[in-house]
Each structure stands twice: as structure tokens, then as C-alpha cells.
Amino acid sequence: MPRLTSLRRQDVADLAPRSVAVLPIGSLEQHGEHLPLGTDSLLVEAVVDRALGEREDAVLCPTLPYGFSGHHQFAVALSLPPRTLLDVLSALLDSLVAAGFRRILVVNGHGGNIEMMSQAVKLAALEHPILAACCSYWQLVTDTSGGPGHAGRFETDLMSAAHPGLVGPDGHGPTELPLFDEELVPGLHLERHGEWPRTGGVTDPPGDGDPTRGEATLTEAAAALEACLDALLTTALPPETGSPEGAAGTPGGAVPPDRTAGTPDEGETA
């Protein structure tokens, strides 16, 4: 697969109009006592690398290693505020458009990024005549046995397959079930201050790590991500701004929407 870091500018000019730009995003935050801080970035990279393989119709961008992780700073995390993350993602998408890409896929590895990622993709498609899409890799998997959680069995299995040398032996489950994982009323999302440190920062027992199960999950997620790429490549692009079929004006003349309106508060996010 072509990697953006290895391409020259003339290579990008040739590839961009006929390729999907793939932007992985992760986080740097505590993952219990048995997994490294970079787990989310490492796992999304593992899925993306398997999906892109030898494809020449997708260009891989470097992973954004920071996300919104304020809820993990009770232990250790390098976190961007939600509004900053939205601005960073929007600026990166704008830059990819300026480089000539008209199909862009953001692939997420961290739950705290979901809302800002979705907003950034929506704003990019409002501003530019492009196809923009996003997904979280675990949502492409059919069975996560109750959800991916955080530093629990799901992530421990995947890390045991992708990076076994980084998995420690001293993982343990939460002291009690986090409130945000209790469905008190169907459809209700509830947050309580201090919930992450109160429950120990892990959502479910990690077990010993099953690399076979982890590899099967990575393979399934990669296959689904390939289908996402195929869907982007076979979906018709919108008319370019300024063309007879498009809206009046030029790409440079559009006024970007206000990205601060309606953005999430900087509170806890599971």
C-alpha cells in the first residue's frame, strides 16, 4: 500500500484523484496494568495494515496518536479537548482535500473520538465536493461478546495477536461495573463524575489473552474495512464546486461553517 510519508509530491498528485485517503486515529491513555498506553493506536493500525495489504487504490496517512482521553487522566493520558480534536481532524481533512483527495476514510481506534470524528466528516462533506466516511474498527466486527470495553478481554485478545510482547501478565477486572455500562433504562446513556477511577479504569476482566481469538477478530475487522474501501471507490463522487452541475462559487470562496457550534462539552465520555 502507498504510505503518505513515503510519497513525493508528484506521487500524491498522481494517486490522490483515484485513491482513498485512509486516516487512522487512536489515543494515548492508560489501559490497565497489563496493556500499553498506545493500545488504541496499535490496534487500529493492525486492522488497517491487514485491510490495505497490497492495495494500490488507498493511501495510508500516519496515525493521529492523540484523541479525547480526559476520562483517563486520573492515571495517565495525553488528551486533546473535544473542540481541539474536532479542529485537528477538520484541518487534516481539509489538507487532504487540498492535496487532491476526493475520497477520505477516517478509521477510529478509541471510543472517546467517535463524536468528534463524525462531526469532522460531516463538516468536510458540507465544505467540499468529496466523499468522506468514518468508522470505528470494532463496530465492523459481528461479535464483540458484549462490546469492546476498555482494557478488557476484547482488547487483550487483540493485543495478544498483534503485539504479544506488549501484553503484561498482571491484568485484572474492574472493582465494580461502571455505571455507564449499566443499562438502567434502554437507550439511556448516563455519566457520573469520577466513574473511571472509582472502578479502576478497566471495564471487564481481561483474561490471559487469546491470540487465536484475537487474530480471528482482526481478520474479520480487516475484511469489513476492505468492504468499506470498495464502497467508497464504487460510489459516485459529487460534482465539483463551480462545475455546471454544482453549486456556484469556487472551493476557495466557500465560508466554512462554525465548528464551535454544537460541539460536545469537555466532560467524561466512555
N, C-alpha and C positions, 0 to 999 in steps of 0.2 A: 504494500500500500504506500502511496506517496505521503510523506510526512512534511508538514508545512515548514518545520525547522530546517529541513534538508534541501528545500527547493530554492532555486534562484527566481528572481522576479519575472524573467521571461517564461520560466516553467509555470508559474502561477497564472500568468496571463493566458497560457495555452490550456491549462487544466480547469480553471475556475468556471468557464461557461458551460462545461459538460460534466461537472462533478458535484458531489455533495460535500460541503464542508462539515466535518464532524467535530464538535467541540465537547469534550468530556469535562465535567465539573465534579469536584469532590469536597473534601473538608480536611481539616487538621484538628482532631479533637480526641479526647480520652475514649478508649474502648475497653474499659475494664482493666484488670491487671494482667490479661493474657494476650491482648491484641495491640498492635502499634497504633500510634496516632493517625497514621496515614491510611488506615484500613479502607475508608470510603473511596479515596482516590485510587488506591491499588486495585480494588475490586472492579471499579468501573473501567479502569484501563485493561484489566484482564478480559472483561467481556468485549470491549471494543476491539482489542487486538485480535481476538478469535473471530469476531464478525467481519472485520475488514480483510484479514488474511492477505491474499494476493490480489485483491480487487484494485483496479486502476481507475474506478469511477467514484472514488471517495478520497478526500484529502483529510488527513488527521491533524488536528490542531493540538498543541500542547495542553495538557490538563490544567484547568484552573484549580489549584490545590487548596484554596480557602473558600469557605462558604459562611452561612449564618450558623454559628455554633455557640451563641451566647448561653444556651441552656447547659453547656458542658464546661463552662469556665469555672465551676466550683472545684474542678480538679485541674485540668489544663486544656486549653483550646486557643487557637488563633482564629478569631472570629471577625467577620465583616458585619456591620449593621445591615439590616434588610434593605434600607434605601440605597446604601452604598453598593451592595451586591447587585441590586437592580440596575444601578447606573453602570457598574462594571460590565455586566452581561450585555446591556444595551449598547455600550460603547464597542464591545468586541463584535457584536453582530453588525453594527454599523460599519466597522472596519472591514469585515469580511465582504460586505456588500460593495464597499468602495474598491476592494481588491478584485471584484468581478464575479463573486459567487452569487448565484440566484437561488440556490437550494442549500439550506442550512439545517443541520440537526444537532440539537443540544442533548447530550446523554448524561444523566444525573446519577450520582452515587450516594447522595446524602439527603435524608428526609427534610432537613431544615431549609433546603434550597428550593423546594417544589414551587411555592407560591411565587417567588421572585423569578424563577426560570419561566414559568408560564406567562407572567406579565411581560417579561422581556421579549418573548417570542410573539406575543400578541402585538406589542408596540412596533416591533420590527416589521411585521406584515402590514401594519397600518401605514408606516412611513415609506416603505419601499415596495416596488413591484416584484416580489420574491415569493418563494415558498419557504416558510420557516416552521419547524416542528421541534418537539421535545418529548422526552420520555425518561422515566426512572427505570433502571435496568431490572429491578426486582418486580416491577409491575408487568414485565413481559413474561414472567415465569408463571406457570399454571398452578403450582403448589408450593407455597412457602410455609406450609404447616402452621397456620395461624398468623402469618405476617413475618416480615424480615426482622423486626425488632431492632435492638441495638446491642452489639457485642454478645448476642446470644447464640443459639445453635446455628441459625442460618448463616450468619457472617463467619462464625468459627469454622463451619464446614467448608465454606468457600475459600477462606484464607488457608485452610489445611491443604486444599488442592492447588491454589495459585501461588502461595508463599509459605510453605510449611515451616521453613526456618524461622519465620517471624511469629509463630504461634507459641505462646508460653503455656506451661503446664498448670498454672495456678488460677484458672478461670473459675468463677462461681456465680451463681444466680443472684437475683435481687433479694433484698431482705424482705420485701413485700411487693405485691403487684402495684405498679404505678397507676395512679388514678386515671391518667389519660388512656390507659389500656383497658379500663373497665367500661363496658357499655351500659351505663346506668339507665339510659334511655336510648333506644335505637335511633341513630342519626345524630346524636348529641356529641359534640366534641368539647371536652371540659379540661381546662388547665388550672392548676393550683400552684401558687408560688412555692418554690423550694422542693418540688416533687422529685427532680432528678437526684440531688444529693441525698434526699431522705431515703430513696430506695436503692442507693448505691451505684447509680449510673449504668446499670445493666438491666435489660428488660425481661430476660428469661434465661434459664440455665444453659450455658454454652455446651456442656458435654465435653467429650475428649476431642472432638473434631473428626469428622468422617470425610476423608479426601475423595472417596469414590462418589459419595452423595454430592459433595461439593462440585466435583468435575462435571457430573451429570447436569447440575443446575447451571453452571457456567456455559456448558454446551447448549442447553435449551435457550438461555438468555441470548447467546450469540446468534443462534439461528433466527430467533424472533427479531433481533436487531437487523440482521440481513434483510428480513422481510420489510422492515421499516425503510431501509435504504432503497429497496426496489420500488416501494410505493412512492417515495419522493421522486425517483427518477422517471417513473411512468405517469406521474400526474402533470397535467399541462401547466406551464407557467402562465402567470397573468400577463396581459400586455404591458410593455414597459411604459413608464410615465412619459408623457409627451408624444406617444405614438397616436395615430388617428383613432385607435380603439380605446386608448387610455384616457386618464384624466388630464386636464390641461395643466401646463406648467412643466418644470424640469425637476429632476431629483434634487438638485441643489437648492431649488427655490421653495421647497416644502418647509413649513414650520413644524418642528417636532412637537408632539403632544406633551403636556405637562406630566413628567414621570413621577412627580411627588404626590400627585392626587390619587387618593385611594390606595396607597401602598400600605403594607402591613405594619403594625406597630412593632417596636423592638422588644416585644415580650417573649415568653417562652414558646417554643414550638417543639413538638415531639419529633 
